Amino acid sequence: MAIRQILRRSLSNERRSVEVPKGHFAVYVGQNEKKRFVVPLSYLNNPLFQELLCQAEEEYGFHHPMGGLTIPCSEDLFVDLTSRLSRTRLYM
């Protein structure tokens, strides 16, 4: 499955950079300048987040120069999505 390949590559690269809390992973977001976000692993189960991962695969494939998982959307869109996912998680 493509999502697992992207995540596996991202997690192996993250070990070389700043530590990420257990149960989370880092992604780089932005269309020009990339900003790093740390998000819970549980987001991987959400269809909206999975769609972002599919877009990342289409745009970058599995060998992106940033080395980490890069999501090709605006920072505002990503913050909006993760805010909604965070609120949803609180009520589950």
Residue pairs with C-beta under 8 A, 6 or more apart in sequence:
2 53
2 54
2 57
3 44
3 50
3 53
3 54
3 57
5 62
6 53
6 56
6 57
6 62
6 69
7 25
7 44
7 69
9 62
9 69
10 25
10 26
10 27
10 68
10 69
11 25
13 67
13 68
14 20
14 25
14 26
14 68
17 26
17 68
18 26
20 26
20 38
21 38
23 40
23 41
23 42
24 38
24 39
24 40
24 41
25 38
25 39
25 41
25 69
26 36
26 37
26 38
26 39
26 68
26 69
27 36
27 37
27 39
27 68
27 69
27 70
27 71
28 34
28 35
28 36
28 37
28 66
28 68
28 69
28 70
28 71
29 35
29 36
29 37
29 70
29 71
29 73
29 74
29 75
29 78
30 74
30 75
31 72
31 73
31 74
34 66
34 70
35 75
36 68
37 78
37 82
39 82
40 89
42 89
43 49
43 82
43 85
44 50
44 53
46 85
48 81
48 84
48 85
49 81
49 85
52 71
52 73
52 78
52 81
53 69
53 71
55 71
55 72
55 73
56 69
56 70
56 71
56 72
59 72
60 70
60 72
64 70
71 78
